[in-house]
């Protein structure tokens, strides 16, 4: 039995989905779920196409679904091992000091966004329009990236945020899905959505002190960390997605 097409499709799907979501796909195959059901579990145009190709290859090469699931789990394990070593670098914005390289938060964050191919998840407390970042986000949507941004709201921040709603910074970006943490889902009146991060394709995690504002990413003294590889990016993404699935984070709808 020739399975070259299926093996190529499975390897591509694991690379796009990441090990954990690829194992979910393996379970769906074992359950006898069809391609449209499986694609709907991972709502991104690119991953949907790759999942459908897995199913087409299974049919074309008569690969038993149990065997296909085993392949996916094997590829997932190998991919996880390949990504086991994480590269961690610090990022500083603001004053420079001798002997310490300083990369602006703006350039690093924009680089993370531009590198995303299937999924981009971001969180911020405050937000204001910043043209280079807005353009990078628009470009990401245009190439089929599933983009979600979690923001704080003026209601959630109490009296600590002035001006327009943080979500308004992204209102003009069609295809970017916005989320918030409703005050009635918080267990304390002073709880805030204060996380500031971006995770691309579950492979790169930027975690720092900067809000998605021009001051935060360009002018302030800010510190952050970029993690490439390892398990931290995937775990961060899975945590955010779980908060969304559980309704702890909820979509923002403009009226």
C-alpha positions in Angstrom: 0.0 0.0 0.0 1.4 3.4 -1.0 0.8 6.1 1.5 3.1 8.9 0.4 0.3 11.3 -0.2 -1.3 10.6 3.2 2.0 10.9 5.0 2.8 14.2 3.4 -0.7 15.5 4.3 -0.5 14.2 7.9 2.9 15.8 8.4 1.6 19.1 7.0 -1.4 19.0 9.3 0.6 18.3 12.4 2.9 21.2 11.6 -0.1 23.6 11.2 -2.1 22.3 14.1 0.6 21.6 16.6 1.0 18.3 18.5 -1.9 18.7 20.9 -4.6 19.7 18.3 -3.2 17.0 16.0 -4.0 14.4 18.7 -7.5 15.8 18.8 -7.8 15.2 15.0 -6.5 11.6 15.6 -9.3 11.1 18.1 -11.9 12.5 15.7 -10.7 10.0 13.0 -11.0 7.1 15.4 -14.6 8.3 16.2 -15.5 8.2 12.6 -16.0 11.9 12.3 -16.0 13.3 8.8 -13.9 16.0 7.2 -16.3 18.9 7.7 -16.9 18.1 11.3 -13.1 17.9 11.9 -12.4 21.1 10.0 -15.0 22.9 12.1 -13.2 22.0 15.3 -10.3 24.2 14.1 -11.8 27.3 12.6 -9.0 28.6 10.4 -9.2 28.5 6.6 -5.6 27.1 6.2 -6.0 24.4 8.8 -9.4 23.5 7.4 -7.9 22.9 4.0 -5.1 20.8 5.4 -7.5 18.7 7.4 -9.6 18.1 4.3 -6.5 17.0 2.4 -5.8 14.4 5.2 -9.2 13.0 4.6 -8.9 13.1 0.8 -5.5 11.3 1.1 -7.0 8.7 3.4 -9.7 7.9 0.8 -7.3 8.0 -2.2 -4.8 5.6 -0.6 -7.4 3.5 1.4 -5.7 4.1 4.7 -7.7 2.7 7.6 -8.8 5.4 10.0 -7.2 3.7 12.9 -3.9 3.6 11.0 -4.3 7.2 10.1 -4.9 8.2 13.7 -1.7 6.2 14.7 0.3 8.1 12.1 -1.0 11.4 13.4 0.0 10.6 16.9 3.4 9.4 15.8 4.0 12.6 13.8 2.8 14.6 16.8 5.3 12.9 19.2 8.1 13.5 16.7 7.1 17.2 16.2 6.9 17.6 20.0 10.4 16.2 20.4 11.7 18.4 17.6 10.4 21.4 19.4 11.5 20.3 22.8 14.4 22.8 23.1 13.1 26.3 23.6 15.0 29.4 22.7 14.3 32.2 25.1 15.4 35.8 24.6 14.7 39.0 26.5 13.3 42.1 24.8 13.8 45.6 26.1 12.4 48.9 25.0 13.7 52.3 26.2 17.1 53.5 27.2 20.1 51.5 26.0 23.1 50.4 28.1 26.6 49.3 26.9 26.9 45.7 26.0 23.3 44.8 26.2 21.4 44.6 22.8 18.0 46.2 22.9 15.3 45.4 20.4 12.2 47.5 20.4 9.1 45.8 21.6 7.4 47.2 18.5 9.7 45.4 16.1 9.6 42.1 18.0 5.8 42.1 18.3 5.3 43.0 14.7 7.7 40.3 13.7 5.7 37.7 15.7 2.5 38.8 14.0 4.1 38.7 10.5 5.4 35.2 11.2 2.0 33.8 12.0 0.6 31.4 9.3 -2.5 29.8 10.9 -3.3 31.2 14.3 -2.5 34.4 16.3 -3.8 35.0 19.8 -3.0 38.2 21.6 -4.0 39.8 24.9 -3.7 43.4 26.2 -5.0 45.6 28.9 -5.0 48.9 27.0 -4.9 49.4 23.2 -4.6 52.4 20.8 -4.2 52.3 17.0 -0.5 51.9 16.0 -0.2 51.8 12.2 2.7 49.3 11.8 0.9 46.8 14.1 -2.5 47.4 12.6 -1.0 46.7 9.1 0.7 43.5 10.3 -2.6 42.3 11.7 -4.5 43.2 8.5 -1.9 41.3 6.5 -2.2 38.3 8.8 -6.0 38.2 8.2 -5.5 38.5 4.5 -3.2 35.4 4.4 -5.8 33.4 6.3 -4.5 33.6 9.8 -7.1 33.1 12.5 -6.6 36.2 14.6 -8.1 36.7 18.1 -7.3 39.6 20.5 -8.5 39.8 24.1 -8.8 43.3 25.6 -9.9 44.9 28.8 -13.0 47.1 28.8 -13.6 50.5 30.4 -16.2 48.8 32.5 -13.8 46.1 33.6 -11.1 48.5 34.4 -13.3 50.7 36.6 -11.9 54.2 36.5 -8.4 53.2 35.4 -8.9 53.5 31.6 -9.7 56.8 29.9 -10.6 57.5 26.3 -12.2 55.1 23.9 -12.7 51.4 24.5 -9.5 49.4 23.9 -11.4 47.3 21.4 -11.9 50.4 19.2 -8.2 50.2 18.3 -9.0 47.1 16.1 -12.5 48.0 15.0 -11.4 48.8 11.4 -9.6 45.4 11.0 -12.1 43.1 9.4 -11.5 39.5 10.3 -9.9 40.2 13.7 -12.1 38.7 16.4 -12.2 40.5 19.7 -12.8 39.1 23.2 -13.2 40.4 26.7 -13.6 39.1 30.3 -17.1 40.1 31.4 -17.3 41.7 34.8 -20.0 39.2 35.8 -17.5 36.3 35.2 -14.9 37.7 37.6 -14.8 36.6 41.2 -13.7 39.9 42.6 -14.7 43.5 41.7 -11.1 44.7 41.4 -10.0 41.8 39.1 -8.6 43.0 35.7 -7.7 41.6 32.3 -4.0 42.6 32.6 -2.3 39.9 30.5 -0.1 41.2 27.7 1.1 38.6 25.2 1.0 37.3 21.6 1.4 33.7 20.5 1.8 32.7 16.9 1.0 29.2 15.6 1.6 27.8 19.1 5.3 28.0 18.3 6.3 31.5 19.3 5.2 33.3 22.5 5.9 37.0 23.2 5.2 37.8 26.8 5.9 41.3 28.3 4.8 44.3 30.1 3.8 46.4 27.1 0.2 47.2 26.1 -0.7 47.4 22.5 -0.3 51.1 22.3 2.4 53.2 20.6 3.6 54.3 24.0 3.8 50.7 25.2 5.6 49.2 22.2 7.8 52.2 21.3 8.3 54.9 24.0 8.1 53.3 27.4 10.7 51.4 29.3 9.3 47.9 28.9 10.6 44.4 29.3 9.5 41.1 27.7 10.5 37.6 26.7 10.2 35.8 23.3 10.0 32.0 23.6 10.5 30.0 20.4 9.8 26.3 20.6 9.3 24.2 23.7 5.9 23.7 25.3 5.2 27.3 26.6 3.7 28.7 23.4 1.3 25.8 22.9 0.2 25.8 26.6 -0.4 29.5 26.5 -2.6 29.1 23.4 -4.5 26.2 24.8 -5.2 28.1 28.0 -6.6 31.1 26.0 -8.7 28.8 23.8 -10.0 27.0 26.9 -11.1 30.3 28.5 -13.0 31.1 25.3 -14.7 27.7 25.1 -15.8 27.9 28.7 -17.3 31.3 28.2 -14.9 33.0 30.6 -13.8 35.1 27.7 -16.6 36.2 25.5 -16.8 37.9 22.0 -17.1 41.6 21.7 -19.8 42.8 19.3 -19.8 46.3 18.0 -23.2 48.0 17.6 
